[in-house]
Amino acid sequence: MKASKKEFIAEAEDLLFESQQMILEIQDTYQTALNPDTVNAFFRSMHTLKGLSGLFGSQGITNLSHALESLLDDIRLGKIEVTDNVINFLFKNLDILRSAVDAVKEDKEQDLTEHINEITSFRSSIKESARGPNIKGLIDDSIIKVLSEYEEHRLKTSIKDGKSIYLLKAIFELSTFDTSLEEITKTIKSRGELISTLPTSAEVPNGSIGFNLMFASGDHLNELKEETGGDIEVLVQSKQTGPQPQKKQERSIKSATTTVRVDIDKLDRILNTIGELTLAKDAVKRIGSEMSEVHRYSPFIRDIHKISQTFERRLAELQDEVLAIRMVPIGQIFSRLAQVIRRYSREIEKEIDLSLYGEDTELDKSLAEEIVDPLMHLVRNSIDHGLETVEERKTKGKKEHGRIVLKAFQRGSHVVIEVIDDGKGIDVEKVRKKAIEKELLEPDANLEEREIIDFIFAPGFSTKEVASEISGRGVGLDVVKEKLSILGGFTEVYTKKDEGTTFTLTLPITLAIIKALIVRVGKEKFALPLTAISETILIEHKDIQTIEHKDVYYIRGEMLPIMNVGKIFNLETAQSDRSFAVIVGLGMRKLGLLVDEILGQPEIVIKSLGEYFKGVSGFAGAAEIGKHEVILVLDVESLIEKSLIKQEGMSYV
């Protein structure tokens, strides 16, 4: 059995097992208090199975799981009431899915068309409009219009169930708002159901960020104020509000699964240990080599060599397994962004169609979390700056609905994420005028279009006259560029007037333990991440040309910008007629770094330089190699950025 098929079957069986447990829980609770989180989890399992089977190539399972996903979406939105009939129908189709997965083991493809049509007919026969009280007049229209369909359904359900609806206004400092928001969210969930978290700018001081948290609870207002310590407004007061007795439920005995949830911090500690073992492995190899020069090929030396090889092989296996555990599908992030897009599109009354591709593309969990904010900024930028209003699109002969595409795919050891819109595109002349106005550009400067567009990443740069809550109050695309640089990635922009804009983010799959190229410049050694290097070449200094104060070298008919690492850091380099050029970057953002010598390709663990060196350009961190020797790791992205500007008199020190 091929590894890809084996992995698909294992993951599919896990999802089906989890789904079965959820149906059992729904069956036990639907007549008293159906837990919406259970229905949502079931819905997500079918969504994941749909993507997984699509990636594997099983169209039948993809279509059937999609049909069940649609049915569950109707249930979670209150358009279909859960009954014994519905539960039995779900059980039946789960068995059909399990049978289809079993067929994959035998390399068979079942025809599931009849079952898919049956689900469609079943939905149509029992579907009804979402029920619940009329909230118009109960809740302010400005709040209702920014709620998603699901949030509005949960609001109506909570009112129908006799819960009070509260609005808690919370203001946090920007530096700590994520942890503070998480804490108050946990508190709210312990006392009721969090319906929606709405960002607000009303009466929020500079340097802070505000949120309106709408939640339902059966507890009294005074108790909630004491518990949260916040300013709470009553939106809907139930006739009887007080602590509700909870029905004691017996715990069901569930079969043990083959999966466990692991705290990412624990994996980080394991990776740190692997990093130390990597240094120990290199030391064993070095000691063996040094001793072989004295003892030649004695049995003692052969034993050391065998132990060293076994150590290296097992350590590589351990490292690969731990890194695989850290990988998560980027679809988890896309689903969060989809909710943001729906909410903001309703708020500003723009019709937006969203398409997602490559949701199963995996990257390191820590990177996935770090990339959320940059992607959020780009999505907001596309909605606010990129897409036109319905009237503008009609005038231009476009479809009334704007389109945003989120796409992810793997390219070598990098993950590429694209945010695409079919809006108005970037007005290059407007950007140029704004750059001159902000004194970022001389009026007579002659720059290429790509160089002008790069000004949109300057801090505080915006061509919009009136800032909105969506585009951000002074927080712009500089956040995206800065975060990508920290993560060892970079950003590219492609735009065409009235056709749209594509933001492309390229970042490494993991930052944990990486292969590096060690180079020597003068008496100093530096490390370069191997993932950022496309090739190394030996070039003659006489073949380097200077065009507009930039050193360039023609390779295979293309002009490659060249930078001398020794000159950048004011280091004395070897006097020679030729140097090694390490070519870093991708696509149009390539750069040749001149070094004196290439020393090797060890695995390294990049460590932060700490607060003392914060703000020092050109370095991504430090690493330990050889006999406990500490060397600096070059920041490839900042060097590429430096190459895009005038090189005359350039230096980092």
N, C-alpha and C positions, 0 to 999 in steps of 0.2 A: 504493500500500500504506500503510495506516494506521501511525502511529508505534508504537502498542502492539503490533500484529501483527509489525511488523518487528523490534522489540526481543525479542519472544517467540521468533521463529524464530532470531535470532542467538544468544540465550542457550541455547536448546534444542540447536542444532547444536554449540555449544561443549561442552555437557555430554555429548553423544553422542560427540564426538571424544575427550574425556578418558576416557570409559567404554571406548571401543575400545582405547585405549592400556593401560588397566588389565587388560582381558581378555587382551591380548597378554602382559603381564607375568606374569599368573597362569598362563597357558599355558606360559611359559618356566620357571617356578619351582615349580609345584605338586608335582612329583615329588621335588624335593630339599628346598627350604626355602621354603614359601609364606609370603610376607610378610603378616601380619595387617593392616598399615596399608594395603596395596593393596586388600584386600577391603573394609575400612572406608571407604576413599575412594570405591570403586565404589558401595557402599551409600549414602553421602551424596549422590553424584551423582544416583542414582535418587530419593532423598528430595527433593532440590532440584527435580528435573524434575517430580515429583508436585505440589509446591506451586506451581511456576511455571505449569504447565498448568492447575491448578485456578483460579488467579487469572485466567488468560487466558480460561478458559471451555471448554477442550477436555476434556470428561468422559472420552472414550475414552482419550486419552493419560494422563490422571490415573490411571485405573483400571489400565491396563497397567503403568505405571511403579510403581504401588503393589504390584502383584502381583510384579514383579521385585524390588522392595525387600524384600518378605517372603521371597522365595527367597534373596536375599543375606544376609538376617538369619539364616536357618537355616544358611547356610554359615559365617558369621562366628562362630556359636555352636557350631560343630562338629556340628550335627545332620544335616548333609548333607556327605558327603565329595566333594571336588573330583576329578572324573574327566574323561576325554576327552568322555564323553557330556554331562556337565554344562556343560563349556566350549562345546561345539558348540551346546547348547541356548541358552546365553547369547548367543552370536554371532547365532543365528537371530532371537531376540527383539529384539536391538539393531537388526537390519536392519528388523524390523517397525516399531519405534518411529521409525526414520529415515524410513521410507515414510509413516508417519502425519504426521510433521512436514512432509514435502514436500507432503502433501495440503492442509495448512493454507494453504500458499502459493497454492493454487488455490481457496481458500475451500470446500474439501470436508471432510466429516467421515466418516472410515472407521469401519465397524462392527468393533470389536476384541474383541467378546464371546467369539468362538470361541478367540482366542489367550489371552485371560485365563483361560478355563476350562481350557485346555491347561496353563498354568503351574500352576494349582491341582492338577490331576491329577498332573502331573510331581512336584510337591513331595510329595504323599501317597504316591506309589509308591516313592520312594527315601529318604524321611525316616526317620531312626532316632534313638534317644535319644542324647544327647551322650555321647561316649566319653571314656575317660581313667581314670586310677587313682582309687581311692577315697581321698579326702583326709581323711576323718573319722579322727581319731587322729593324722594327720600334722600338721595345722594346727589351732590352737586354735579352738573353736567360736565364741568371741566375735569372731574375725576373719572366719570364713567367713560368718556371718550378715549382715555389713554389706557383703559383696561383691555387685556386680551380677552378673547371669547371665553377661554377657560376661567380666567379670574372673575369675569362677570357672572359666570355660572356658579362659581363657588360663593360669590357674594349673595346671590339670590337664594342658594341652598341654605346658607347660614342664617339668613333672615327668616326663611321658612321654618327652620329648625328652632326658632325662638332665641337665637343668640343676639347679643348686642354687637354693633359694628363700631369700632373705635379707629381713630386716626392719631397715631403718635408721631409728633414732629421731633426729629433728632438731628442735632448739628454736631459734626465731628471735625477735628483737625485733619487736614489732608494727609499728614504723615502717618497717622494711626487709624484712619477711618475704616480700613478693611477689617482689622481685628475688633474695633469697637462695634461696628455694624454686625459682625458675626455674633458677638456676645449678646447684644440686645435682641437679635433675631432668635437666639436660643431661648432667651427668657420669654419672649412672646409665644413661641411654639409650646413652651411648657404650660402656658395658661390658656391656650386656644389655638386657632388656625391662622397663620399668616397668609393673607389673601394676595397682597401686592406690595412691592417696594417701589415707591415713586420718587425719583430725584426731584429736588426743588431748589430754586435759587432765591425764593422770597425770604427777605430778612436774614440772609446768610452773610456773615462778615467775610472779608478777604482772608484767604488762607484757610478757609473752612469749606465744608461740603455738607449739604442738607438733604435729608430724606423724609418723606412721609410714608410711614408704614401702616397700611390698613390691615386690621385683623379682626377676627370674630372671637368672642369669648363669652362664657356664661358667668364670669366673675364680675364683682362690683367694681365701679370706676376707682374708688378710693384704694382698694386692694391692688389694682393694676398700677396706679400711680406710685404707690409705695414700693411695689416690686421692681418697676422699670426706672423710677426716678425721673420720668420725663413728662413733657407737656402733652396730655391726651385729650382729644376732642371726641365727644360722643356724636357719631353720625346717625345711628339708629339705636334707639333704646328699646330693648325687649320689655314685654309686660312683666316678666318675672326674671330678674337677673340675680344670680347667686351661684354659689358652688353647686355643681351638679353631681349627684352621686354616680360613681362609675361602677358599671356592672363588672363583677369579677368574672374573668373568663379563664377556663382551664387551658393550660398550655398543651398544645399538641406535640406529640413526640415525632420529630421529623428525622428522616434518614440523613446520615452524615454525607456532606458533599465533598468533592475532591478539591474544592477551592477555599481559600481563606483570604481575608482582607489584611493587608500589611501596611503599617504606617510608613510613609515615605522616609521619615527620619531614621527609622531602623535600617532601611536599605542604604541610606546615605552613610550610616556608620559602618555597614558591611563593606561598602565601596571604599571608604577610607582605609579600612583594614586591608583590602585587596591592594590598594595603592602602596601601603607599607610593604606588603608581601612582594609586590613587583620590584621594589627597590632591593629587597633581600634576594630575590631571584637573580637580578642583574649582578649583585655582589658575588653570588655563588659562581656565576658564569665567569666573572672577572678573575676570581681567585683561582678557579680551575685553569684558566688560560695562563695565568702567571706561574702556577705550579708546574704546568706541562712544559714550560721552558726550562725548568730545572730538572724535573724527573722524567722528561720525555713521555713515552707511552707505557708506563708501568701499570699493573693491575689497579693500583690505588687511583691513578689519574683516570683510568677508564670508568671506575665506579663513580667518581665525582662527575664525570661527563654524563653518565646514564641518569644519575640522580638529578642533575641540572636539567636534562631534557624532560624527564618526568614531571619535575616541579613546574617547568614552563608550560607544558601541555595541559596539566590539570588546572593550573592557575588561569590559563586562557579560557578553559571550559567554564570554570566558576565565574569568571568575569562576564562571559557571554550570557550565562543563565541569569545572573543578577540584573544585567542591563535589559534582558528580555522581560523580566518581571516589572521593570520600571516603565515599560512602554504602554501607552494608552492611545486609543483611536482619537483622531482630531475631531471626529463627529461629536464628541462630548462638548467641545467648544462651539462648533457650528450650531448645535441645538440652542445654546445660550444666546448666540448672536441672532438666531432666527427670531427669538422672542423679542429681542430689542428692536429688530427691524419692524416687526408687526406693530409693536407699541408706538414707535415714533412715526410710522406711516399714518397711523390713525390720528395721532396728535396734530400733524401738520397737513393732514388731508391730502396726501399723495398716494396714489395707487401703485403698489410695488409688488412685482412677482419675484419670488426668491427661488434660486436654483442652487443645489448643493452637489458637489462632485468630490469624490475621493475621501468620503467621510471615514473610511477604514484605514487611511494612512496613519501610521503610528509614529510617535516621537516620545522622547523622555517626559515623564510626568512633571518634573520640575520646570522643563522648558514650556510644556503645554500651559501651565498656570501663568508663567511669566509673559506668554504671548497674548493672553486674553485682552489686556488693556490696549496694546498697540492695535489689535484687530478691531476693538471697540471704537477707537478713534477713527480708523479708516472707514468703518461702516457708517458712522455718524457723518463723516465728511462726504461720503457718497450720497447719503440721503439729503443732506442740507445743501452742499455746494454743487454736487454733481447732477442729480436728477431734477428735471424741470417740473413745473406744475402741469396739470392736465391741459390747461389752456395753451401753455407754451408748446407742449408736445404736439397738440393738434395743429398749431400754426406751422410747425416744422414738418408736418406730415408724418409724425411718429405715432406709434401705438400709444393709447392713453395710459396704459400701465407701464411704468418704468421697470427696469430689470436690474437686479443685483445678483451676481454669481459669486459664490464662495467655492474655491477649488483648491484642492491639496493633492500633491503627488510627490513621490520620492525621486530624487535625482542623485544617484551615487550615494554618498554618505550625508546628503543634505535633504531637508524637507522644504519644498517650495509651496507657499500659500499665496493664492491670488484673490484679490478683491476687485471685481469687475462691475462697472456700471455702464449703462447705455445713455448717459446723460449728455450734458452740454460740452464736456471736456474742459481742459484747463486753458484759460485765456492767457497765452504766453505774454502778450503785450501788456496786459493788466498786471501780471506778476512783475514784469520788468519795471513798470512805472512805480509800483509799490516798493520794490527793492531800492530804486533811486530815492524815493521819498524817505525811506528809512535809513538812507546813507549806507546801504549795504553794497551799492553798485555805483560806479562812476557813470555819469550820463553818456560819455562817449565810448564806454567799454564795448568791445566787440566779442560777444559770447555766443556759443552755439545754443540752440533751443533747449537741449538737455541740461546745460549748465544753468540756464535761466530758471527752468522748472525746479531745479534743486533748491531754490530760495524758499519754496513753500515749507521746507523743513527747518527754516531758521526760527529761533525762539520768538514767540509772540507774533509771527507773521500771519496775516490774514488779509484776503482781498475783499472780505465781506464787510459792508459798512455797519451793519447791525448784528451783533452777536446774539445767537439764540441759545436756548438751553440744550439743544441737540448738538450744535457744532461745538459747544463748549465755551465757557467764559474765559477766554485768553489762554486756554490750554490747547495747544495745536499739535501739528504733525511732528514737531521737534521731539515730542515724547516718544513717538514711534521710532525715529532714527536713533535716539539715544539708547532706548531699550534694546534694539536690534544689535547695536554696536557692542553693548555689554554682553550680549549672548553669543557674540562671535558671528553674527549674520549681517545682512545688508538689505537695503530697500532700493527698488527700481520703479520708475514711473513711465508708463506709455500712455500717451493721450492724443486724441484727434478731435478737432473742433466739431461739435454737434454729433459726434459718434460715440464718445465715451472715454473713460479712463480706466486703466488697469494698474493697480498697485501690486507689485510682486515682492514678497518677503522670502528671503532665502536664509535658512539657519541650519546649523548642524543637528543631526538626530539626537545626539547626547553630548553633554559637557563633562561627563564623569571621568573616564579614563580614555585618553586619546593617543593615537600615534603622532609623533612629532618628528620634524626634521631638525637636527642640531647643526647649526652653522657657526663658523668662526669669522669674526670681523676684527682685524687687528689682533689684540690679545684677548678680546671678549668673546664669549659664546652666547648664542641666543637660540631659542626654540621657536619653530613655526608649526602650527597645527597642520598635519598632513592633509586634512580634509579641505584646507583652503588652497592647496597647491595643485596645479594642473601638470606642471613639468619643470625640469631644470635643464638649462643649456649653458654651454661655455661660449662666451662672446668676446670678440676683440674690441678693445676700447676705441680703435680708429673707426669702427663701424657705427658708433653711437653718434647720432645727429642731434642738433639743438633747433627746435622749432618753437617760436614764440616763448622763449625762456624755459622750454620743457625739453628734457632729454628723452629721445625716442630711439627705438631700434626696430628695423623692419624684419619681421619674421613671417615667412610664408605669405608675403604680399600684404601683411597687415602691420599697422603702426602700433608698437607696444611702448607705453610710457615706461621710463627707466628711472629708478631712484637708487642712489648709493647709500647703503645703510650706514657706512662709516661717516659720510658727510652729515647725515641726519642727526647723529648723536655725537658729532665732533670727536670721532675716534681716529687714531693714526692707523692707516691700513697699509698693507704690503704694496710696495711699488712694483707694479707689474703691467704688462701690456694687455692682459686679459683677466676676466673675472667670471665667476659662476653667477648666473642669473636665475633666481628662484621665481618662477611665474606664479602669482597668486591671483585669486578672484575668478569670476565667471563672466561669460558673455562680453558685454561692452565695458565691464569694470575689471579689466585685467591690468596687472602691474608687474614689472620685472624688478626684483630686489637684488642689487649687486652685493655679493659676499665674497670673502677670500677663499673659504674652504667649506666643503660639506663633510660632516663628521659621522653621521649615522642616523638611524630612525628608531629610537627607543620609544616605549610607552611611557607617558608621563601623567601625573595628576596635577592639574593646574590649581594653585592656591592663590587666594586673594592677597593683594599687596597691603591691605588694611587701610584704615582711615588716614594714617600719616601720609601716605602717598596718593590720597584721593585727589583727582584733578590732574595728575601727571599723565601727559598724552604719550601714546605710542606703545604702551605695555598693557597686556591683558592679564598679567599675573606673573607668578614665579613657579618654578618646578625644581625638584631635586633629581640629579642624575649622578651616575658614576660613584666616586668615593665621597658621597654626601656633599656633592658640589651643587650649589644653588645657582640657577641661571634664570634670566628674565625671558618671558614668553612675549613675543611681539604681537601687537594688536593689528591684525591685517586690515581690518575695516578702516581704522583711523589712518593708516598709511595710504590706502587707496584714496581716501578723501583728500589727503594732503597732495596726492598726485594730480588731482583735478583742478588745483589752483596753481597760481604762478609759483614756479620752483626757485626763482632767483633769491639767493640768500636764505634759503629754507633751512630751519634747524628746530629741533625739539628742546634744545637745552641752551 
